[in-house]
Amino acid sequence: MNSNTMTKESSLGLSPDRARKGEGVAAVNRALQVLSAFESSEDGLTLSMLASETGLYQSTILRLLESLMLAGFVKRLPDSRYVVGPRVLILSEMYRRSFNMTDYVVPRLKQLVAEVGECASLYVREGDQRVCLHHVQPRRSVRMHVVEGKHFGLDIGAAGHVIRAIGDGAEGERYDTIRRLGFSVSQGERDPESAAVACPVFMHGTSLMGAISVAIPLYRFDEAILEKLVPEMKRTAFELSEDLGGISPYRP
């Protein structure tokens, strides 16, 4: 049994550890665990490889594969390898048609604003700029207002630096630090009276989707605020990445 795979969480959201804890229906959990294992190989998996990936007995896997094959989720090739079946494409298309990013982004931003009491935004890349896709304000009297749809350069502001560091692989100490820590801080760059903290958000695996950013009036920004913000922002970015089918390397 591969110890590394025992703690691995797939983008389908079911790890071997969670499957063993009895969350949900055990047989369904194990079937989803087997199906999730195919993410590790585009060429298919043998029975022994599936056993190594999932930690399940081969006899158990065979029974689960029979059900998955009957439903069209798995196919068996002549050389005894198993691959994902056509039924998965139907589910994928159903998901694509029903997917609305706003349904995931706005609730996460509102939750973050409620936790930290500051303005939160989501920025995505548009050409050589970044655009504010969503913005949520707190109820406090002093607020940092950003207009949704507003464009900014990638070379200024915490969100721009995150997009350059993670999306472009930009070189330099600043960008190396962002890639290592999983967040960026800027002070007085876009607005001389504000500071910002930003974290990357991923979707469709490890593809960068954009960056969530929290803006703070510069007169209130200090080390204590930063220590409060970073864990909450990392958690929000990680959970939003999961919502969007992304895999973030920056676990909170």
N, C-alpha and C positions, 0 to 999 in steps of 0.2 A: 504494500500500500504506500502510495506517495504521500509523505507528510505535508508537502507543500499544497497539494490539491485538497487536502482536508479542510483548509481554512480559506480556500478560494471562493470568492463570490462572483457569480456570473452576472451578465447584464440582464438575465432573466430574473435575477433577484433571489435565487435559492442556492444556498451553500450546503455542503454535506453536513456541517454542524447544525444548521437550522433544520434540515430535514430530519436529523436524529432526535431533535428536541420535541418532536410530536406536535409542532405547530401545524394546524390544518389536518387534512386527511393523510395518514401515513403513506398509503399506496400511491396517492396522487403526487405527494411530495417526492417519492422515489422516482416515479415516472418523469417528472419534471427535471429531477436531478440528472437522470440519464440523458434527456433531451438537451439540457444545458451543456453537457459534456462535449457536444459536437462543436461548440464554439472554439475549442482548442485545436481543431484540425479541419481544413477544407477538403482533405483527401479521404475523409471517413475514418472510422475507428473499428478495430477488431473487438471481439468480446473481451479479450484480456486487457486491451487498452481501456475499454470502458470500465472494467473492474478497477484498474489503477486510478482512473480519473475520479471515480465516484466513491470508492471504498466499499462497494456492495459486492455480495457474492455473485458469481457468474450465473448460478441457477436462478437467482432473483432477477438479474438483468435480463436473462432470456425470456422469462415470463412477461416482464415489462415491455420488452421489445416486440413480443407477439401482439400485445394490445396496441402499441404505437404503430406497428406496421398495418394492422387492420384498419386503423383510423387514418392512415396515409401520412403520418408524421415522420415515419422512418422507412427507409428502403434497404433491403439486403442485396448486395452485389454478388455476382457469381464467384468472386474470390473470397467470400465470407466477410468482407468489410460492410459496415453499416454506414449509411449516409442519411442526411435530412431529407424527408419526403416532400412531395408537392403541396401537401396540406398546409405546411408552414407559410408558403407564399400567399395563400388565401388569407391567413391570419394577418400577415404583414400588410397586405393591401387594405384589410379592414382597419387596421391600426392607422395606416397612412391617411385614409379618408376621414377618420374620426379625430385625428390629432389637431389640436389647437394649442399652440405654444402659450398663449395668454392664460389658458386654464391652469397651467403649471407655474408660470413665472410670477404672475401678480400675487397669488396667495403666499408664495415664498417670500416675496419682497415685503408684503404686509406683515408677515410674521416677524421678519427681521427688524422692521421699523418698530414694531411693538416691543421687541426685546431691547433694542439699543437706543430708541428715542431720537433717531437721526434720519435724514432723508436717504433713500436707497434707490438706485437706478440699475438698469441692465443696459449695457452697451454692446453692440455688435459691429463687426467690421463692415464697411461699405467702401470698396476701393482702397484709396490711401487715407481714409478717414474712419472715424467711429461715429456711430449714430446712437442717440438715446432711444431705445425701443420702448422701455417702460420706466415710469418714475412714480414713486410713492412718497408722500409727505407725512411727517409726524404731526401731532397736534400742538406741539410747543410753539411759542410766539416767534422765536427767531429760527427761521427755516432757510435752507439753501435751495432756491427754486431752480429747477432745470426743466426745460420744455421738451416734451417727447417729440422726436423727429429732428431735434437740433444736432448738427454735425460739429465735430471737433477733430483736431489733428491727433495723430497717433503718437507724436513726439512730446506731448504735454499731458499731464494728468495721470493718475494712478491706473485708470482703466486702459488708457492708451499704452502705457508701459507693459501692462500684463499681456495685451494683445500682441505687442511686438515681441516680448520675451517668449511666450508660449506658442503663438501662431507663426511668427517669422523666424524664431530661433536667433534673434538679434544678439550680437556679441557685445561684450562689455561687462564690467563688474556689476552694474545695476541690474542687468538682465540675468546674469548668473545668479545673483542673490534672489531675484524673483522666482526663478525656476527651482532654486533650492528650498525656499521657505513657503512658496505657494501663495504669496500675496505681495502687493506693492503699496508704498506710501508716497504721497506727494504733498508738498506744502507750498501754497501760493503760486502754483504753476499756471493753471487755467484761470483761476480767480485769485487775485492777491490777498483776499480776505478769507480764503477757505483752504482747508486741507481735505485729503481724500484717502481712503483705503480701498483697495480692489482685490478681488480674487477671481481666478479663472473658472469658467463653467464649460463643461464638455457635453457633447451629444454624439450619438451614433458611434459608440466606442470611445476612442481617444481623440476625436476631432474637436478642436476648440470651437465652441459656439460663440463665446463672448466673455464678458466680465461683469460681475456685479460690483457696484461701487457705492460706498457710503460717504457722503460729504458732511463736513463738520466746520462750523465757524472757527477760524484760526485761533481766536482768543480763547476758545474752550479746548483746543486740542493739546493734549499732553500725553505722557507715558501711561498714565492710569487709563485714559480713554482708549488708547491703542490696545492695552492689555485686555480691556473689556470687549472691544470690537472684533479683534482678530479671531478668537474662538467661535463667536457667533457667526461671523461671516464665512469662515471655513466650513462650518456645519451647513449653513444655508447653501453655499456653492456646491458642496458635496451632495446634498440631498436633491438639489435642483438638477444636477448632472445625472443622478440616478433616475429622476422623473423623466428626463429626456433621452434615456437609453445610453447615457455617457458613462465612462469609467474614469473617475478622477484619481490621480495618484496622491492627492493631498487629503488623506483621511483625517477628519477632525479628532 
